[in-house]
Amino acid sequence: MPLPLFALFLAAFAFGTTEFVIAGILPEVAVGLGVSIPFAGYLVSGYALGIAVGGPLLTMATRGVSRRAILIALTIAFCLGQIACALAPSFATMLAFRVATAVAHGAYFGIAMVVAVGLVPQAFRGRAVSVILAGLTVSNIIGVPAGAAIGGLWGWRATFWAMALVGVLALVAIFALIPQTKSESRQSGHLGREVRVLGRQQVWTSLILMLALMIGQMVPFTYITPLLREVTGLDAMVIPWILLLNGVGATLGVFIGGRLSDWKLMPSLIVMLAIQAAVSVTLYLVSPYPVPMAATIFVWGALNFAIGTPIQARILMWTADAPSLASSLIPSGFNIGIAIAAVVGAVLLEGGYGYRSLPVLGAVTLALGCLIAILSAAREHRSAVVPPHPALI
């Protein structure tokens, strides 16, 4: 891996970890801030909405700034955000600091991918983008379990201090390794064309599938730690290992999903959605039993990320003539789904439903997603339309 790409990977790892690590320390954060566990779940929603809404706005507002400069500024914002979260005296301030960090997160990934593809020859651009995305999957393998373990040993605030340290390392790497970059050239006259791609049924149905996937995944995952503690009966120090299993499965899923997307995109997507709905039901059935629960979480994690790959590929395929819009739709769509999932989960728990009920909602959502995918594929087949040609850059 070229050293400049490693710098971008390290920052992506840091941002990915701080987004998802909250699930591993949610009970401790709730106690420390004096709120219920369901209410603490709004920290996940706030972060996701910060990415979905604030990230694109910040990206557009900084198009005239050197990309290297904005990457440095965003990483500094990350470090300050982690320190602020570690010192947060109340839930409200913690939420505000999380949202501010999320805005930097949302802007970082779009800019980092543009910088990454500019650092390598054209033949290696896909691999350069995959390096940035790998930061997210590796954060699930290493960052989230490690952050949960640190929180279990030294308290949840120590998790954020550790994340600040990772951010400082990423900042040093970006400052030292990323060469000077140009600001993005401003384009005009293309907004209407880019908005019109939303009318393509392949695009809006894919966005619905994205929401279904994230609700099906994140309703249980947001509250995975109390689920494993209270229903499965696992010790707090065992839970990081279960999260590690989930992360390993997620990494395998990225590669599986990529190969299936290249083979038969829509048939693979439909089958995986159906299987994942069944796996979610299995989560409900085996949740009181530690060994079957651990095995199911591994498979569940793999399918979550395997399904995400063809959904992203389909959006990129059908918005090839509006690439700027596609790059903002994907992270925004995923994180709107995450925000909805955390809120829905909190409402269910506060309404008296137990943690064990959460995978059932996931199963229903994924089953509906499977139905939508079938109808969308059938309509596409009947229309015999083909994807657009890429826009000239």
N, C-alpha and C positions, 0 to 999 in steps of 0.2 A: 504494500500500500504506500503510495507516495506520501511524503511527510505532510504536505499541505492538506491532503484529504484526511489524514489522521487527525489533524487539528479540528476539521469540521466534524468528523466522526465523534470526537471526544465531547464537543459541545452538544451534539445531538443526543449523545448518551446521557449527558447531564440533564438536559431538558426533559427527555423521555422518563428518566428516573423520578424526577420531582413531580411529574404529572401523576404517575401511577403508584408511587410509594405510599401515598396517603392511604391506599386500601390496606396496606400491611400494618399501619399504625393507627388506624381509625379509632379503636376503643381507647387507646392511651390519649390521643388528641382530644377526644370527647370529654374524658375525665379531667384532663389538664385545663380545658377551656370552660368547663362547667356546663356542658350541653349534653343532650342525649346522642346516642350513636346515630340514629336516623337523621337528626338535625345536623350533625357533623358531616354527613354525606353531602350537604350542600357545598362543601369545600371542593368536591369533585365537579359539581355542576358549574360553580363559579369559574373554575379554571378552564373548563371546556368552553364556556361561553366567551371567556377572554380570548381564547385562541380563535374561535369561530368568527367573532365580530371584530375584536380589536386588532388581531393579526393582519388581516387584509387591509384595514384602514391605515395602520402604521406603515405597511409596505408601500401603499400608494403615496403616502405623505412623504416618504423618504426616497422617492425615485431619483431625486436630483443629488443624492449624497453618494459618495464613494462606497461601494459595497464592502470593502475592507473596513472602512470606518464604521459603517452601520453594524457589521458583525461584531466588532469590538465593543461598540456601545450596547448592543443587545446582550452580550456576554457579561458586561459589567452590571447591567440591569438584573441579570439572573443572579449574580453573586449577592448584590444588595437585597434582592428579594428573599434569598435563602436566609440571610442574616436577620432580616426583618421578621420572617416567619419564626425563626428560632427564638426571638425576643418578644413575639406578639403577646400582649397582656390579656386579650379578649378574643372571642370568636369573630366579632365584627372587624377588628384590625387584621386578624389572620386572613379572613376572607378577602379584604381589600388588597393585602400584600400578594395573595395567591393570584388574584385577577390581574394585578399589574405584571407579575411574572409571566402569566399566560399570554398577555399581549406581546411581550418580547418573544415568547415561544412561537406564537403564530407567525410572526414576521421572520423569525430566524430560518425556518425550514425552506420557505420559498426562495429567500436570498441565497442560502447556503447551496441549494441545488443549482442555481444559476452560476454561482462561483465555481462549484465542483465541475460542471461540464466545460467551463472555460479553462480549466487547468489541465485538461487531457485532450489527446487527439479525438477526432470525431468518432472513430471506431470504438472508443472506450467510454463514451459518454453514459451509456446505460449502466456500466459497472460503477462509474463515478456516482451516479444517483443512488445505486444500491448501497454504496458505502454509507451515505447519509441515512438511508432508511434502516441500515443495519444498526445504527446507533439506538434506534427505538427498540428493536428486538433484543439486542444485547442488554439494554436497560432492564428488560423483563427477566433475563436470565441471571444477571449479576446485580444490577443496581437495586431492583425492588426487594429481592430476598436479603441483600446485604443491609439495605436501609431498614427493613423490618427487624433484622437481627440487632442492629445498633440501637434501634428504639427499644427493643426488649431488654437490652443489657443496661443502657445508660439513659433511657428516657427518650421520648419522641423529639424533644428539642435537639438532642444530639444528632438525630438523623439530618436535620436541616443544617447544622453546623458542618457535618460531613459533606453534604451536597454543596455548601459554599466552597469548601476546599476543592472539590472536583471542578467547580466553576472557575476557580482561580487558575488551576492547571490548564483548563481549556483556554482561558483568556491569554495566558502566557504563550501557549502553542499557536493560537491564531495570530497574536501580535508578532511572533517570531517567524512563522512559516508561511502565512498568507501574503502573497505579493500585492502590490498596489493594484487596485481595480478601478474601472471607470464607473461612473453613475449610469443608471439605466436611461436610455434614450426615450424621451416622451413621444408617445404615439397618439394621434388624434384621428377621429373619423371612423374608428373601428368599434366603438362601444355598442352601437346598435347591432352590428353583425354578431358580436360576441353574445349579447343578450338573447338574440334569436335562436341560438343553439339550444337554449333551455326548452324550446318547444318540441325538440326531437324526443319521441317517446323513449328511445334508448337511453337518453340522458336523464329525464326526470324519473323514469322507473328505476334506473340505477341508483339515483339519489334516495329513492324510497327504500330500496334494498339495503343501502348503506345505513339508513336510520334503523331498519329492522334488525340488521346485524348487530349494531352497537347497543340497541336496547336489549336484545337477547343476550348479548355478552356482558354488558356493564351493569345491568340490574343485579345479577348475582355477584359479579366480581367486585363491585363497590363495597359490598358487605361480606366479602369472602372470609375475612378474619373472624368476625363474630359467628358466622355460619360454622366455620371449622371448630371454633371453641365450644359453642353452646350446643350445636347439633351433633357434630362428629365427635366431640369430646377430646380434641387434641390439645396437648400442652402448647403454651405460647411459643416455646423455643423450637417446636417441630414445624410450626406454620411456615417459617422462611423456606424450609426444604420443600414444602408443597408448592409454594410460589415459584421456587426454582424449577420444579417439574413442569409447571404451567409455562414458564419462560422457555424451557427447552422445547416443549411441544410447539410453542409459538414460532420459534426459529425454524423448526422442521416444516411447519405449516407454510411459511413464506416460500420455501423452495418447492414444496408440493403444489401449492396454488399457482406458482409461476409456470411450472411445467404443464399443469392441466389447462391453464389459460391459453398457452401456445398450441395445445392439442385440440381441444373442443371447448371453447369458452362457456357458452350458455348451457350445454348439457352438463358439464362439470359443475357449474354454479348451482344448477337446479338440484342435482344429486347431493351436493355437499350441504345445501340448506336443509334438505329433507333429513339427512343423517344427523345434522347438528340439532334439529328439533328433537330427534329421538335421544340424542346424547343428553340434552337438557332434561328430558323426562328421567333418564337414568340418574342424573345428578340428584334429582328429588328422591328417587327410590333408594339409592345407596348412601345418602348423606349421613345416616347414623353409623356407618361401618367404615373405619379408617382406611383399610387397604383398598377395597373397591372404590372408595371416594377418591383416593390419591390417583389411582389408575384412570378414573373417569376424568379427573381434572386435567391430566396430561393430554388425553385425546381431545377434550373440549378446547384446550388452549391451542392445539395444533389446527383444529378446524376453524376456530375464530380467525386466525391469520391466513389460513388457506383460502377462506371465503373472501376475505378482504382484497386479495390480489386480483382475481378476475373482475370484481366490481370496479376497482380502480382502472384496470386495463380497459374495460368497456367504456368508461367515461372518457378516458384519454383517446380512445379510438374514435368515438363519435363527436368529439370536440377538437379534432385535429386542426380544424380551420379556425379555432379560437383558443389557442394554447394558454393565453394568460388567464382566461376565465377558468379553464380546467384546473390550473395549478392552485387556484384559490377555492374552487368548489370542493376538492377532495378533502383537505384538512378541515374546512369549515363544516362539511357534511358529517364527517366522522365525529367531530366534537359537539355538534348540535345533538347528535344521537347520544353521546356520552352524558351531556347535560340533562337531556330528557330522562335518561335511564336513572341517574342519581335521584332526580326529583320523584319519579314514579316509585322507585324503591323506598324512599323516605315516606311517601304517602301511604304505601302499603303497610309498612312497619308501624307507623303511627296510628294506622287504622286497626291495628290488632292482629294483623297477619304475621306469622313467624318468619324467621330467616329461611326456613326450609321451603316456603312457598315461592321464593324469588325465582328459582329455575323454572317453575311451572309457567310463569309469565313469559320467561325467555322462550320456552318451547312454543307457546301460542304465537308469539311475535315472529319467530323463525318460520313456522308453518305458513303464516300469512305471507311472509316474504317469498317462500317457495312458490306459492300460488301466483303471486304477482310476476315472478320470474317466468313461470310457464306461460302465462298470458302474454307477456312482453315478447318472449321468443316466438310464440305462434304468430303474433301480429307482424313481427319483423320478417318472418319466413313468408307470410302471405304477400307483403308489400314488395319483396325482392329488392329493397333499397340496399345500397352499399355505403360504407363509411366514407366521409369526405376526405379529400386529399389534404395533406398538411399545408398550413399557411406558409408562404414564403417569408423568411426572416431576413 
